[in-house]
Amino acid sequence: MKRQNVRTLVLLVSTFLYLLAGAAVFDVLESQYEESEKVRLDNITKTIKEHYNMTTNDLEDLRLTMIKYVPHKAGVQWKFTGSFYFCMTVITTIGYGHSAPLTPGGKIFCILYALVGIPLNLVMFQSVGERLNIFMGFCVKNFKRCVRFKKAEVSHTELVMLGGLCTMLITGGGALAFVKFEGWHLLDSVYFVAITLTTVGLGDFVALQQNNMLQSNPEYAAFAIIYILAALVVVASVMNLLVLRLLTLNTEDERREAQAQEMTSRSSGLDLNHIDGHLPYHHAHAGGALLGKKTDPRSMCTSCCNDCKHPHRTHHDPYGIGANAIHLQHMGPTIYHATYSDDETFENFMTCERSSKRKSI
């Protein structure tokens, strides 16, 4: 099985197992609290109905009214600042759910706006993330030169670590800012930043939804919008590096497979040249198979030894080296024994043939 297929299968199984593990953990952490909270709210509802002598329908109307009043309590949502904030949550796929269009025209426009804005936003984040990675690599390279590192090259792992460090700094700084302006606990602020930057956007915590901040505090509104966009760019750059690493692994696997196929095809071609070694003349010259004829090596030696000093096979294998043993004979008392590949032997044979033909001509 190909490595790409194995990696894809491992990712699918890992994702499914990750979902199972997450479901089990949330079941343990949240289910018991949910049951106790439901009992508490049922008791409060019963008390309100008995105290104010309300019917079930009246209580349901009151509940729906309070739910719809939540975004209005935060202030005006659909002036320019609030609309800009909503558009940002749409194209970044955060989607807090704190406000939503209610008119038919607003719903239709929101659909079209999301269809165009989401791909545009993804391409923009990817492009800006690539530029940011290049800038970080440039900074790291110059830093290494300043401190006189032996190697100034920047590795992919170093860029990922640097991007992760920047993400942690941005998350911590944003959390502290929201603690100050929103009055949240530190854990709630970190939770909001993490849910926002991962574009999950559960909507249980939403910035700019207290004391009419969208209109009364435009500086903080501008900070919140710019912070979210800038932090998303940093996260996108890190994600881009991780995705690039995965694509690089797939490309390397494809290159290895191509090289293996090429080597296989070459080896199969060389096997055709070695067929002559398994024929009755088991020590026949490598050129015999390619020239389509079986030649007795002793007669070959007689015909070509007088014209060249190139190595050729002997019918006798005195050293037991195998079919590739070459007996080098020179016109003198010295005798050499060596091992050559069949390709080299065939080239030597062709050289002998050409020289003998030239002499005969």
Helices and strands as residue ranges (DSSP letters): H 3-52, H 56-73, H 80-91, H 104-146, H 156-182, H 186-197, H 213-216, H 218-273, G 275-278, H 286-290, H 297-304, E 325-329, E 335-339, H 342-360
